[in-house]
Amino acid sequence: MPTTSASDGTSLHYRVIGDGPRTVVLVHGWMVSGAVWDSMVERMDLTGLRLVIPDSRGTGQSGKPTGGYTLQGLAQDVLAVADAAGAKRFTVVGHSMGGQLAQWVAAQEPSRVEALMLLNPVPAAGLPLPPDAAGLFRTSAGNREKQTTIINLSCKSLGTDVLETMLKDAANTSAPAIENIFDAWTKGGFADKLSAITAPTLVVATDDAFLPPAFLRDAVVNPIRRARLAYLPGPGHYPQVERPVEAAAMLTAFLAGSSPA
């Protein structure tokens, strides 16, 4: 499995699946690693595609330093992986906090990002949680009971085997990553950068209690010039896990409709 180094020397692990001419970088959210994409990827037709799937610092097989867990730092890590994979231009698919990072990357490097798909993304302005939820989320590192509660709050329908896979993944995420990345995504702070995004953008909303469609339209779709909203009824916060067939179909259709010239 390939790895590269972040600007501070942290080891960044990533996977490459497929060898097509079009590169798609899949950016995962908080508490989990790039493994969260597996169910969806298994159901995709990869003809013409090369998927690059990083584990962010503090998760999966990447290094677990004590620092670097800012939105800017995490976005720079995504770009470091894209560089290592030789992707000069690429499509970014981001979920949750990974959708927030995808917005940062697309705003920071508009000439490199050819298309953008955001699944239940955290807005660039952040997403403050009520104090009881914030306390639960921020103190969940290494706590199976708390992480089970968070996943069950987030999802509408998960089999026990799928829940177990997610819990094993989450158990491997370091405490500094859980705490500091939580602080970063809830705070946000770069809504003023969204006008720089030039890529065609699809924002996918579901029956997510934290990020309902009307909220995502106001907070994410409207500020991005070429963005539109698609609604997938049924799943909660993790459509790629809860409804991998539908998520794969939506991504495949979006990629077909946004093919670079």
PyMOL commands that set and color helices and strands:
alter all, ss='L'
color gray80, all
select helices_A, chain A and resi 34-41+71-84+97-108+131-138+144-154+160-171+175-187+191-196+213-221+239-242+244-257
alter helices_A, ss='H'
color red, helices_A
select strands_A, chain A and resi 3-5+11-17+22-27+49-54+90-95+113-119+201-205+227-231
alter strands_A, ss='S'
color yellow, strands_A
deselect
rebuild
show_as cartoon
